[in-house]
Amino acid sequence: MILHQETPLWELILAVHPR
């Protein structure tokens, strides 16, 4: 699993479950 700064997966995850 390669994390690309152009397409951050963490932002998608954070958007799915907002605090």
Backbone as CSV, one residue per row, in Angstrom:
resi,resn,N_x,N_y,N_z,CA_x,CA_y,CA_z,C_x,C_y,C_z
1,MET,0.854,-1.209,0.000,0.000,0.000,0.000,0.880,1.245,0.000
2,ILE,0.861,1.951,-1.117,1.690,3.165,-1.234,0.827,4.409,-1.023
3,LEU,1.294,5.295,-0.143,0.522,6.521,0.126,1.028,7.661,-0.748
4,HIS,0.163,8.140,-1.613,0.541,9.255,-2.487,0.045,10.571,-1.904
5,GLN,0.932,11.552,-1.838,0.539,12.857,-1.293,-0.550,13.493,-2.155
6,GLU,-0.568,13.147,-3.430,-1.571,13.718,-4.336,-2.951,13.180,-3.991
7,THR,-3.000,11.905,-3.596,-4.291,11.307,-3.240,-4.202,10.674,-1.853
8,PRO,-4.291,11.504,-0.813,-4.192,11.020,0.563,-5.405,10.193,0.940
9,LEU,-5.149,8.964,1.373,-6.254,8.080,1.771,-6.801,8.492,3.125
10,TRP,-5.932,9.080,3.951,-6.378,9.456,5.297,-7.460,10.529,5.230
11,GLU,-7.384,11.428,4.241,-8.411,12.462,4.121,-9.756,11.830,3.791
12,LEU,-9.734,10.792,2.957,-10.979,10.108,2.601,-11.553,9.408,3.831
13,ILE,-10.677,8.811,4.621,-11.134,8.111,5.833,-11.711,9.105,6.831
14,LEU,-11.033,10.243,6.982,-11.520,11.264,7.922,-12.863,11.811,7.470
15,ALA,-13.056,11.907,6.167,-14.313,12.434,5.631,-15.442,11.429,5.869
16,VAL,-15.088,10.150,5.892,-16.107,9.108,6.089,-16.612,9.132,7.522
17,HIS,-15.681,9.264,8.486,-16.110,9.278,9.891,-15.609,10.551,10.571
18,PRO,-16.358,11.646,10.389,-15.993,12.920,11.019,-16.185,12.854,12.535
19,ARG,-15.299,13.508,13.256,-15.390,13.479,14.725,-16.489,14.435,15.184
